[in-house]
Amino acid sequence: MDLELLRTFLEVARLRHFGRAAEALHLTQAAVSARIKLLESTLGARLFDRFKRDIRLTPEGNRLLRHADLLISGWRKARQEVSAGNANLQLSFGGSLRLWDVFLQDWLQQLRSQRPTLAVIAESATPNVLTRRLLDGVLDLAFMLEPSQIDVLNVQQVATIRLTMVSSRPDLNVDEALGDGYLMVDWGLAHAVTHRRLFPDAPEPLTRLSTARMAASYLLALGGSAYLPLHLLESEIAVGRMHRVHGAPTIEYPAYAVYPVRGPRAELIAQILPTTQEVT
């Protein structure tokens, strides 16, 4: 099986559009169509239902999705291990986008500085995908806020994420900050529950954003209020462009490292895991 056919399939499945997939892959649309036809011919199954303005995966296409992802990820990891030469110096890890924003990017840079010969594959994904890739052996380590409790996986707290309500306007009280211009940042299900418990009478936010950096950039451009780690806006707070909302409670969540109980990288992971720290 040509892995380029699978990569093309995954891109079309992700974008639901042959033209946009062609642009992403730096191919012509005709080349993308030809690859999909060849893949369908090889498998003996139709992978996409093509409508006038829409493309949808067939049941067979949906079943291929996971296998294609695993094949490509497994090949990437195998190539990394073979080219680096020493299997003890490999690490494939992932984290949720929430944690890349506030914690993992700095940890990756520290890891690279401390272990310059370590071969690293790093990625971002949802907690469900990260867990599946740990169980499939594609990932050695994952970081997430709300890990599943599975017997074959170790779960170890490595950080506490502290969220503070901040605003572009000074001297706001909590009720004012929760009004027009409030951004609901997606910190996971636990945050949604905690937020509703703390502010049961707050109006429904008009704007919801999936990551902390999206919210920080939005606040600086358009103003408003949100719960964020202070370090993302440290310089803006110092010069008075952003302000803490006095009287708003601080919200804390633990962040965890998750890895197989008997994984081949257990010794390496024990050496490199960050000690529990506060991310404020």
C-alpha positions in Angstrom: 0.0 0.0 0.0 1.4 3.4 -1.0 1.3 5.6 2.1 0.8 8.7 -0.1 -2.6 7.3 -1.1 -3.5 7.1 2.6 -2.2 10.6 3.3 -4.4 11.9 0.5 -7.4 10.0 1.8 -6.9 11.4 5.3 -6.6 15.0 3.9 -9.8 14.7 1.8 -11.6 13.1 4.8 -10.4 16.0 7.0 -11.3 18.8 4.6 -14.3 17.2 2.9 -13.2 18.9 -0.3 -10.9 17.7 -3.2 -9.8 21.2 -4.1 -8.8 22.2 -0.6 -7.1 18.9 -0.1 -5.1 19.4 -3.3 -4.0 22.8 -2.0 -2.9 21.4 1.3 -1.0 18.6 -0.4 0.5 20.9 -3.1 -1.1 18.7 -5.8 -3.5 19.3 -8.6 -7.1 18.4 -8.0 -6.9 15.9 -10.8 -4.0 14.2 -9.0 -6.0 14.0 -5.7 -9.0 12.5 -7.5 -6.7 10.0 -9.3 -5.2 8.9 -6.0 -8.6 8.4 -4.3 -9.8 6.4 -7.3 -6.7 4.2 -7.2 -7.2 3.6 -3.5 -10.8 2.7 -4.0 -9.9 0.4 -6.8 -7.2 -1.3 -4.6 -9.6 -1.8 -1.7 -12.5 -2.6 -3.9 -14.8 -0.2 -2.0 -16.1 3.3 -2.5 -14.7 5.6 0.2 -16.6 8.8 -0.5 -20.1 9.7 -1.5 -19.8 12.7 -3.8 -22.6 15.3 -3.9 -22.7 18.5 -5.8 -21.3 20.7 -2.9 -20.4 18.1 -0.4 -18.2 15.0 0.1 -19.1 12.4 2.8 -17.3 9.3 4.0 -19.1 6.1 3.2 -19.3 3.4 6.0 -16.2 1.8 4.3 -14.4 5.2 4.4 -15.2 5.6 8.1 -13.8 2.2 8.8 -10.6 3.0 6.9 -10.0 6.3 8.8 -8.5 4.7 12.0 -6.4 2.2 10.1 -5.0 4.8 7.8 -4.0 7.0 10.7 -2.4 4.1 12.5 -0.4 3.0 9.5 1.0 6.5 8.8 1.8 7.1 12.5 3.4 3.7 12.9 5.5 4.3 9.8 6.6 7.7 11.0 7.6 6.3 14.4 9.4 3.3 12.8 11.4 5.6 10.5 12.3 7.9 13.4 13.5 4.9 15.5 15.5 3.3 12.7 17.2 6.6 11.6 18.1 7.6 15.2 19.7 4.2 15.7 19.1 3.7 19.5 15.6 2.8 20.5 16.2 4.0 24.0 16.5 7.5 22.7 13.1 7.8 21.1 10.1 9.6 22.5 6.7 10.0 20.8 4.3 12.1 22.8 1.2 14.2 22.4 -0.9 16.7 24.3 -4.1 18.5 24.1 -4.1 21.9 22.5 -5.1 23.5 25.8 -1.9 22.3 27.4 0.4 23.1 24.4 -0.8 26.7 24.9 0.1 27.0 28.5 2.6 24.4 29.5 3.9 21.9 26.9 5.6 24.2 24.5 8.0 25.4 27.2 8.5 21.8 28.4 9.4 20.6 24.9 11.9 23.3 24.5 13.5 22.5 27.9 13.5 18.8 27.0 15.3 19.6 23.7 17.9 21.7 25.5 18.6 19.1 28.2 18.6 16.1 25.8 19.8 17.3 22.4 20.3 13.7 21.0 16.8 12.5 21.9 14.6 11.8 18.9 11.2 13.4 19.4 7.9 13.2 17.7 5.3 15.6 19.2 1.7 16.2 18.2 -1.6 17.7 19.5 -4.9 15.9 19.6 -8.0 15.5 21.6 -7.9 13.4 24.8 -9.8 10.6 23.2 -7.4 10.4 20.3 -4.4 10.6 22.6 -5.7 7.8 24.8 -6.3 5.6 21.7 -2.8 6.2 20.4 -1.3 5.3 23.8 -3.2 2.0 23.8 -2.3 1.3 20.2 1.4 1.9 20.9 1.7 4.9 18.6 2.4 7.3 21.5 4.8 6.7 24.4 3.4 9.6 26.5 0.5 12.0 26.6 -0.5 15.1 28.6 -4.1 16.0 29.3 -6.4 17.6 31.8 -9.1 14.9 32.1 -7.5 11.5 31.5 -9.4 8.3 31.4 -8.8 5.8 34.2 -7.5 2.7 32.4 -5.7 -0.1 34.2 -2.9 -0.4 31.7 -2.1 3.3 31.8 -0.2 5.2 34.5 -1.6 8.6 35.4 0.7 11.1 37.1 0.0 14.7 38.0 2.7 17.0 36.6 1.2 20.5 36.8 -1.6 22.6 38.3 -3.1 25.1 35.8 -4.3 28.2 37.6 -6.8 30.4 35.8 -7.5 34.0 36.7 -10.3 36.2 35.3 -8.7 39.0 33.3 -10.2 41.9 31.4 -9.2 44.6 29.0 -11.1 47.1 31.1 -9.9 48.2 34.6 -11.9 48.2 37.8 -14.7 45.8 36.6 -16.6 43.7 39.2 -17.3 40.1 38.4 -20.8 40.6 37.2 -19.7 43.3 34.8 -16.8 41.1 33.5 -19.3 38.3 32.9 -21.5 40.5 30.8 -21.0 41.7 27.2 -17.6 40.8 25.9 -17.0 37.7 28.1 -15.2 34.9 26.4 -15.9 31.3 27.4 -12.6 29.4 26.9 -12.9 25.6 26.5 -10.9 24.2 29.4 -12.9 20.9 29.3 -16.0 19.5 30.9 -14.8 20.1 34.4 -14.4 23.8 33.7 -17.9 24.1 32.2 -19.3 22.5 35.4 -17.2 24.6 37.7 -18.0 27.8 35.8 -21.8 27.1 36.0 -21.5 26.3 39.8 -19.6 29.5 40.5 -21.7 31.8 38.3 -25.1 30.3 38.0 -26.8 33.5 37.0 -24.2 34.6 34.4 -25.6 35.2 30.9 -24.7 32.7 28.2 -21.5 33.9 26.5 -21.8 35.1 22.9 -18.2 34.0 22.1 -16.6 30.6 22.8 -13.0 29.9 21.9 -11.2 26.5 22.0 -7.7 27.6 23.1 -6.1 30.0 25.5 -3.9 31.7 22.9 -7.0 32.3 20.7 -8.6 34.0 23.7 -5.5 36.1 24.6 -5.2 37.3 21.1 -8.9 38.1 20.9 -8.8 40.1 24.1 -5.9 42.2 22.9 -7.5 43.0 19.6 -11.2 43.4 20.6 -11.3 43.6 24.3 -13.4 41.6 26.8 -12.9 39.3 29.7 -11.9 35.6 30.1 -10.4 33.0 32.5 -6.7 32.5 31.5 -3.3 31.8 33.0 -1.8 35.2 33.8 1.6 34.4 32.2 0.0 34.6 28.7 -0.8 38.3 29.3 2.0 39.1 31.7 3.6 42.0 29.8 0.1 43.5 28.9 -0.9 43.4 32.6 2.4 45.1 33.5 1.8 48.0 31.2 -1.9 48.3 32.0 -3.4 46.9 28.8 -5.0 44.0 30.7 -6.3 43.8 34.2 -7.2 41.2 36.8 -10.9 41.2 37.8 -10.8 41.7 41.5 -13.1 39.5 43.5 -13.3 36.8 40.8 -12.3 33.4 42.2 -9.2 31.6 40.9 -9.9 28.3 39.3 -7.3 25.5 39.4 -7.1 22.2 37.4 -4.5 19.4 37.6 -2.7 18.4 34.4 -1.5 14.8 34.0 1.1 12.7 32.2 -0.3 9.4 30.9 1.8 6.5 29.7 1.7 2.7 29.5 2.4 0.8 32.7 4.8 -1.5 31.0 5.8 0.6 28.0 9.2 0.4 26.4 10.0 4.0 27.3 9.1 3.7 31.0 12.7 4.4 32.2 13.1 7.3 29.9 9.8 8.8 30.9 10.6 8.5 34.6 13.7 10.6 33.9 12.2 13.4 31.9 8.7 13.9 33.4 8.5 17.4 34.8 8.1 17.7 38.5 4.7 19.0 39.6 4.6 22.7 39.1 2.1 25.6 39.1 1.2 27.2 35.8 -0.2 30.6 36.6 
